Amino acid sequence: MSKEIVLDVRDLRVEFPTDEKLITAVDGISFQVHRGQTLGIVGESGSGKSVTSLAVMGLVPTPGKVSGGEIWLRSEEGAEPINLVQLPQKQMQKYRGGQIGMIFQEPMSSLNPVYTCGFQLMEAIRQHQNISQAEARRQAIARLQEVKLLKSDEELRQEYLDKQSKLDKRKLRQLVNQQKQAMLDRYPHEISGGQLQRVMIAIAISCNPAVLIADEPTTALDVTVQATILDLLRELRDAPTGLMQSARRQMSMMFITHDLGLIAEIADCVAVMYQGKIVEYGSVGQIFSNPQHPYTKGLLACRPSLERRPQHLLTVSDFMSIETTPRGVEIQEKKPDIPPQVSGEAQKQRLLKLQRQQPLLEVHNLQVGFPVRGVFGQTRRYLMAVNGVSLEVYPGETLGLVGESGCGKTTLGRTLLRLIEPIGGQILFEGQNITTLSGHLLRQLRQEMQIIFQNPFSSLDPRMKIGDAVMEPLLIHSAGKTQRQRRERAVYLLERVGLNPNRMNRYPHEFSGGQRQRISIARALALNPKFIICDESVSSLDVSVQAQVLNLLKELQEEFNLTYIFISHDLSVVKFMSDRILVMNSGQIVEQGDSESLYHEPKEEYTRALISSIPTGSLEQIQKRQQQRSARCG
C-alpha cells in the first residue's frame, strides 16, 4: 500500500452562528488519509463527523462556515497538493464529484425522484468529463456492472442462452442491450434500498475519485444488505489492478459511522470524535485491542453481543462523566460496574415459567394480502405479505421477530393491532377473537395494545407539544377525569423514561432522536397497556443511545408487567431483548426457538446468513479482514 498522503486535514474548525451563541461543530481536528487507505471516523450524532465530511466536500450548510484550518488534496500520484479551503466555489465544483466522491446516508433523499437512475448517473459522468452521450451511457453501464447492480455482458448473454439455446448473435445482442436499458430507465422508487445505495456508489465512483467519502452508507439497511455493501466497498478499494478503474487510482476512503462494529469491517485507521474533537486516533487493531479514551471504551461496550447476554447493556455514561471546572469542560473516566451475565439455563427456566401461563396473544394461520388490480380495477390476485403465520405470546414475554426488509414482519405487527386488515386467519387476545371487532369494541382494545414505531420524528405530530402528545391517548379514551390528572400522568411517564417534565411545552424538533423515542415510549405507556409492539424502535439510533433505550424497555417491562413483540432486522439486538425468536422470510415463519438455541444452533440457511452478516468487531474478525486484504493486494 502506498504511503503517499492523499488527504491532509490540518486544524480544521467549522462554526455555526446562532442567535444565542457561536456553536463549534468541528474544533481544530487534524488527520491524514494515505492512498489506498480507509480512515474510519466514528462518533455519536452531533460529534461533528458528518460536518467534517461536508467541509472536505465544500458543502457546509449556511450559515455554517470553515473558520480555520487547511484541507490539502493530492488528487494524483506525484501531483502538487491543493488547499481546498482556499479554492473559489466555481473551482471547487471541478473537484467535488470528480476527485472527491461522496455516498450519503439516505439514498432516496439524495436522488431526484423525477429522473431515472441512468440519467442521474450519466449526468454525473458528463459533469466532469467532456464526452458524448453514447460514451456516458457506456460508462454508466460499466459503473452499474462494477457495483453489481447489473450483470456483466457475458453473464447476461449466458442467462439468455440458458433459457433459449437457439439465439442468433443479433437477437442475443438486442436482448442484452434491452436488459441494460431497462436498468438505466428505472426510477429511484422502483428499486430497493440496497439497490439505491448501489446507484449512489456508482455515481460516487463514476469519475474515479481519489477519495471516496461514505457517510453512514449502511445505517438504513438490513444487516444482510449492509454486509453486501461493505463487501462491495472493500472490493472497489482493493481489487487487483486492471479489473476496476478505481483500483488503478488506489482509491482512498473516509468511512463515517456511529457503529465501531462496522469500522472494524472496513477501516485501516480509526478517528474517534466527541463534541467536535478527535479524542482517540490509531490503527483499527490498536483501537479495538487497547482503547485508551473512556468514550471509545463506552462505544465498544454498548453494542449487544451475540456471545454473551448481560442483564443490562453498558453505556458511555458508565465509562465517563462530564464536569465543568474553571478551566472548562473536562471528561472524567469512571470504572464501570460490569453487569452479571444471564446464563442459558436461567433463560430457559424463565421461558418455561412464562409458558405455563395461558397465552396473552394467539395467532392462527394469519394471512395478509395486498390486492393487485387489473385493467378495469378488478382484483386479479393478492400479493401475500403474511402467509399462514401462527404464533403465541405469553404474558411478560418478549417475542423477537427478525428478518430482512420485505419479509412481512412489520405488516404482521400492524395486523395484530388491526391497523392492517387480514384476509384470513384468527387473532386471539386474552382468548377473544379480535379479527371481528369494530367500532367501540375495537377502540377499547387499543387501550391494551400499543406500538412504538421506527421513526419517532414521523410518529410524533411536529405541531404538538410533547406533553400534549403524551396526554392525547388519555384524552381520546377518557382515561383521565381532569386535565390535572392527565398532566400528572404525563409528568410521571416523562420522568420514568428519563426526560425532564419541565420540557413538556417543547416541540419534537427540539429533542434528539433518542429523546424523541423516549417520548414515543411514554406515549405508548399512557394507557397502561398489557402488550406493546416495538417495530424497529432502535434501528435508527446511535449504538450508545440504542443501549439506553433497550435498557429502558427492559426496566419498563419489569415495572409494568409488559409483553413485547420486538421487531428488528438485527439479530444481536433481538437476542439481547427476547426470550424466544421467530425468523420470518417471504411472509412465513421459517424458524423459531429460544434466543440462545436459535443463535448457537440455527437450522435454516437463511438464519445462518442473518447471523453471519452481523459485524462483530472482534479482534479475530479484524485480523481475518487484514489477511484477506493482504492476499488481494498482493
LINFENDA-V837424 format. One record per residue. N is the residue number from 0. OMEGA is omega in whole degrees, -180 to 180 (* if undefined). BURIAL is I if it has 16 or more other C-alpha atoms within 10 Angstrom, else O. Layout:
N,OMEGA,BURIAL  N,OMEGA,BURIAL
This chain:
0,180,O  1,179,O  2,-179,O  3,-180,O  4,179,I  5,-179,I  6,-177,I  7,-180,I  8,-175,I  9,173,I  10,-177,O  11,180,I  12,179,I  13,-176,I  14,177,I  15,178,I  16,174,O  17,180,O  18,-176,O  19,-176,O  20,177,O  21,-179,O  22,177,O  23,-177,I  24,176,I  25,-167,I  26,172,I  27,-178,I  28,178,I  29,175,I  30,179,I  31,174,I  32,-180,I  33,-179,I  34,-180,I  35,-177,I  36,173,I  37,174,I  38,175,I  39,175,I  40,-173,I  41,179,I  42,179,I  43,174,I  44,-179,I  45,-179,O  46,179,I  47,-175,I  48,180,I  49,177,I  50,176,I  51,180,I  52,178,I  53,178,I  54,178,I  55,-180,I  56,-176,I  57,-175,I  58,179,O  59,-175,I  60,176,O  61,10,O  62,179,O  63,179,I  64,173,I  65,-174,I  66,179,I  67,177,I  68,-177,I  69,175,I  70,-177,I  71,179,I  72,171,I  73,-170,I  74,-179,I  75,-178,O  76,179,O  77,-179,O  78,177,O  79,179,O  80,-179,I  81,178,I  82,-175,O  83,-179,I  84,-176,I  85,-178,O  86,171,O  87,-175,O  88,-179,O  89,179,O  90,-178,O  91,-180,I  92,179,I  93,-178,O  94,-179,I  95,-177,I  96,178,I  97,180,I  98,177,I  99,177,I  100,-179,I  101,173,I  102,-177,I  103,-174,I  104,-174,I  105,-174,I  106,-177,I  107,179,I  108,180,O  109,179,O  110,180,I  111,-174,O  112,-176,O  113,177,O  114,179,O  115,178,I  116,180,I  117,179,I  118,-177,I  119,177,I  120,179,I  121,178,I  122,179,I  123,-180,I  124,-177,I  125,178,I  126,-175,O  127,179,I  128,179,O  129,-176,O  130,-179,O  131,177,O  132,-179,O  133,179,O  134,177,O  135,178,I  136,179,I  137,180,O  138,179,I  139,178,I  140,179,I  141,179,I  142,179,I  143,175,I  144,180,I  145,180,I  146,175,I  147,173,O  148,179,I  149,-180,I  150,177,I  151,-180,I  152,-178,I  153,179,O  154,178,O  155,179,I  156,-178,I  157,179,O  158,179,O  159,180,O  160,177,O  161,-180,O  162,-176,O  163,-172,O  164,-176,O  165,177,O  166,177,O  167,-174,O  168,-178,O  169,180,O  170,-180,O  171,179,I  172,180,O  173,-180,O  174,179,I  175,179,I  176,178,O  177,179,O  178,179,O  179,-178,I  180,179,O  181,178,O  182,179,I  183,-174,I  184,-179,O  185,175,O  186,-177,I  187,-176,I  188,-177,O  189,-179,O  190,-175,O  191,180,O  192,179,I  193,177,I  194,177,I  195,-179,I  196,176,I  197,175,I  198,179,I  199,178,I  200,178,I  201,178,I  202,-176,I  203,-178,I  204,-172,I  205,180,I  206,177,I  207,-176,I  208,174,I  209,-179,I  210,175,I  211,178,I  212,179,I  213,-175,I  214,-179,I  215,-171,I  216,-176,I  217,-173,I  218,-174,I  219,-172,I  220,173,I  221,-179,I  222,180,I  223,177,I  224,177,I  225,-180,I  226,180,I  227,178,O  228,178,I  229,177,I  230,-179,O  231,-180,I  232,177,I  233,-179,I  234,179,I  235,-179,I  236,-168,I  237,-174,I  238,179,I  239,-179,I  240,176,O  241,179,O  242,-177,O  243,-179,I  244,-180,I  245,-180,I  246,178,I  247,177,I  248,-175,I  249,-175,I  250,175,I  251,-178,I  252,164,I  253,-178,I  254,-174,I  255,-180,I  256,173,I  257,-172,I  258,179,I  259,177,I  260,177,I  261,179,I  262,-179,I  263,-177,I  264,-167,I  265,-169,I  266,170,I  267,177,I  268,-176,I  269,171,I  270,180,I  271,-177,I  272,177,I  273,179,I  274,173,I  275,-179,I  276,170,I  277,-176,I  278,176,I  279,-176,I  280,178,I  281,178,O  282,-178,O  283,178,I  284,180,I  285,-177,O  286,-176,I  287,-178,I  288,-175,O  289,179,O  290,-176,I  291,-174,O  292,-180,I  293,179,I  294,178,I  295,179,I  296,179,I  297,180,I  298,180,I  299,-173,I  300,-168,I  301,177,I  302,179,I  303,180,I  304,176,I  305,-176,I  306,-176,O  307,178,O  308,178,I  309,177,O  310,173,I  311,-178,I  312,172,I  313,177,I  314,-179,I  315,-178,I  316,176,I  317,-177,I  318,-176,I  319,174,I  320,180,O  321,180,O  322,177,O  323,-180,O  324,176,O  325,-180,O  326,180,O  327,-179,O  328,-179,O  329,177,O  330,178,O  331,180,O  332,178,O  333,174,O  334,-175,O  335,171,O  336,-177,O  337,-178,O  338,177,O  339,179,O  340,175,O  341,-178,O  342,178,O  343,180,O  344,179,O  345,180,O  346,179,I  347,179,I  348,177,O  349,-179,O  350,179,I  351,179,O  352,179,O  353,-174,I  354,174,I  355,-180,O  356,170,O  357,179,O  358,174,I  359,-178,I  360,175,I  361,179,I  362,-178,I  363,172,O  364,-177,O  365,179,I  366,177,I  367,180,I  368,177,I  369,-174,O  370,172,O  371,-173,O  372,175,O  373,-177,O  374,-176,O  375,175,O  376,179,O  377,177,O  378,179,O  379,-179,O  380,177,O  381,171,O  382,-172,O  383,177,I  384,175,I  385,-169,I  386,175,I  387,-179,I  388,175,I  389,-179,I  390,172,I  391,174,O  392,-175,I  393,-179,I  394,180,I  395,-178,I  396,165,I  397,178,I  398,179,I  399,178,I  400,-172,I  401,179,I  402,-180,I  403,174,I  404,-180,I  405,-178,O  406,177,I  407,-174,I  408,178,I  409,176,I  410,178,I  411,-179,I  412,-178,I  413,177,I  414,178,I  415,178,I  416,-178,I  417,171,I  418,171,O  419,-178,O  420,176,I  421,175,I  422,178,I  423,178,I  424,-178,I  425,172,I  426,180,I  427,176,I  428,-173,I  429,177,O  430,-178,O  431,177,O  432,-175,O  433,-180,I  434,-179,I  435,-178,O  436,175,O  437,174,O  438,-175,O  439,-179,O  440,178,O  441,178,O  442,177,O  443,180,O  444,-176,I  445,175,I  446,-177,I  447,-174,I  448,-178,I  449,-180,I  450,172,I  451,-174,I  452,-178,I  453,-175,I  454,-176,I  455,-179,I  456,-180,I  457,180,O  458,175,O  459,179,I  460,-177,O  461,-179,O  462,-177,O  463,177,O  464,-171,I  465,176,I  466,178,I  467,179,I  468,179,I  469,-179,I  470,-175,I  471,178,I  472,178,I  473,-180,I  474,-178,O  475,-175,O  476,179,O  477,-176,O  478,177,O  479,-176,I  480,-178,O  481,177,O  482,-180,O  483,179,O  484,179,O  485,180,I  486,179,I  487,177,O  488,179,I  489,179,I  490,-180,I  491,-177,I  492,178,I  493,176,I  494,-177,O  495,179,I  496,173,I  497,179,O  498,180,I  499,-179,O  500,176,I  501,-179,O  502,-179,O  503,-176,I  504,177,O  505,-177,O  506,-176,I  507,-176,I  508,-180,O  509,-179,O  510,176,O  511,-180,O  512,179,I  513,178,I  514,178,I  515,178,I  516,176,I  517,177,I  518,179,I  519,178,I  520,178,I  521,179,I  522,-180,I  523,-178,I  524,-170,I  525,-173,I  526,-178,I  527,-178,O  528,175,I  529,-168,I  530,-180,I  531,172,I  532,177,I  533,-173,I  534,-179,I  535,-169,I  536,179,I  537,-172,I  538,-178,I  539,-175,I  540,170,I  541,-177,I  542,180,I  543,178,I  544,178,I  545,179,I  546,179,I  547,-178,I  548,178,I  549,176,I  550,-180,I  551,-180,I  552,178,I  553,179,I  554,-179,I  555,178,I  556,178,I  557,-175,O  558,-174,O  559,-178,O  560,-176,I  561,172,I  562,-177,I  563,153,I  564,-175,I  565,-175,I  566,178,I  567,171,I  568,-176,I  569,-175,I  570,-180,I  571,177,I  572,-180,I  573,-179,I  574,179,I  575,-174,I  576,-160,I  577,169,I  578,175,I  579,-180,I  580,170,I  581,178,I  582,-179,I  583,175,I  584,178,I  585,174,I  586,-178,I  587,173,I  588,-176,I  589,179,I  590,176,I  591,180,I  592,176,I  593,-168,I  594,-179,I  595,-177,I  596,-177,O  597,178,I  598,-174,I  599,-178,O  600,179,O  601,-178,I  602,-175,O  603,177,O  604,179,O  605,178,I  606,179,I  607,178,O  608,177,O  609,-178,I  610,-177,I  611,-178,O  612,-177,I  613,177,I  614,-175,I  615,-177,I  616,-180,I  617,179,O  618,178,O  619,180,O  620,179,O  621,180,I  622,178,O  623,179,O  624,-179,I  625,177,I  626,178,O  627,-179,O  628,178,I  629,179,O  630,-179,O  631,-175,O  632,176,O  633,*,O
